[in-house]
Amino acid sequence: MSSQETLDTDVQVLELSLGDSRFAIDIEQVDEIVERTQLTSIPNSPSHVAGLMDLRGQTTRIIDPKEALDVASEKSGDRVIILDIDEESQIGWIVDAVYQVFRVDEYGVENAVDSPAIQGIIKREEEFVMWIDPLAVVE
């Protein structure tokens, strides 16, 4: 295998926490990370929709992925990851913490979980990081 082929299988992911669990999302899907501000609730919305946030004049729908992924946590995150959905809309994820960006070889990711939201499991040192597809969570 050439070095070019090796590079083609590497993906950069952003590591974050939701409750006591570690997750990762493809950095290509992240537009920016901002502090959480006041949210406006949306009547009759699904339970995983936390509300709306004004981000530099653009209305952004904010999702609580802990609710969507059934992650237990008593605290409410103070960071919002703004996801690049398309040119006309943005979605934000409330997260507890953002840690780092690291490279992962797609061939080294285990597909041990049968879920449309989980792309695989990354083993790092003594812990597992679930690589998730944020677009599958917000659907």
N, C-alpha and C positions, 0 to 999 in steps of 0.2 A: 504494500500500500504506500503510495507517495505521500509526502507531507501535505500536498494540496488536498488530497482526499481526507486526511486526518482533520484538517482545519474545517472542512465542509460539515463534519459531524458535530463540531463544537457549537454550543449555544451558550450565550450569557444569560444568566437568570438572576433575578433580584430575590434575595432571601428576606422573609418577613415573618412576623409571628401574629397568630390569632389565638388568644388564650395562651395555653401552655404548649401549643403545637407550632412547628416550623413548616412554612410553605415556601414555594418558589414560583415565580412567574417569569415568562420570557421577557427580557428587558426590552425587546422590540415592541412590546405591547404597552409599555409605560411611557406616558407623555411627560409627567412631572410628579413630584411629591410635595404636598402642601400641608400646612397646619389645618386642622379641622376648625371650622367656624360655625356660626349659628346655622342650623338647618331649618328649613320650612317643611312641615309635614305635608304629605299628600293624602287626602282622604281616600279611603277604600283601596289603598295600594297593598300589594303583597307584603307579608311581614318582613321580608328581607330588604325592602326598600326603606331606607332610613329617612329620606326626604330629598329636598333640593338645596343646592348651595349656589350662590352667585360667585363665579370665578372670573374676575375681570370682565364683567358684563355678560358673560355667557352662563345660561342656566344649566347646571350640571346635576344629573340624577346621582344620588349617593346610595350605595348599596352597603349593607352590613353582611359581609360574607360569612361571618360566624353564624348568623341566622340561617343562611342558605346552605352552609356546609354542616350544620348541627354541631358546632364547636362550643363547648361549655366555657363560659368566661363571665366573671362578675364585673370586670371593668369595661369601660367604653373607650375605644381607641381615640388617640388625639392626632393621628396622622391620616391623610387621605392620599391614596395613590390614584392619580388621574390616568385613566386608560385611554389609549388611542383606538377608538372604535371606528370612526370614519370621519370625513371632513366636516360633517354637519352636527355631530353629537359627541358628547363626552360622558363618561361614566366614572364615578369615583368609588373607591373601596375604602372603607374605614378599617384601619389596621392598628394593632397595638404597638408594634415597633417595626422599623426597617433596619436591617443589619448591613448587608453587603451585596455586591454583585460578584458572582463567581462563574467560572466556566464549567460546563458539564458536557461530557461526551454522550450524545444521544444513545449510543450503543451500550453505554454503561448504566442506563436507567432501567430499572426493573418495572415491568407492567404487571404487578401483583394485585392490583385493585381493579375491579370491574365497575368503573364509574365514568360517565361521560365528562365529568369535571376534572378527574385526576388523570394526568398524562403519564404518570409514573412515580416511582419512589427512588429518590437519590440517597445513597448511604454516604454520610459525611462523618468522619471520625467515629464518635460513639452515638450518633443520632441519625434518625431518618428525617428527610425533608420531602414533603409531598409536592410534586411539581403539578400545578393545576392550570387549567385553561380558564382564565377569568371570564371569557365570553360565554362559556358553558354554564357558569355559575349565575350570570345575570339574566339568562334567558327565562 
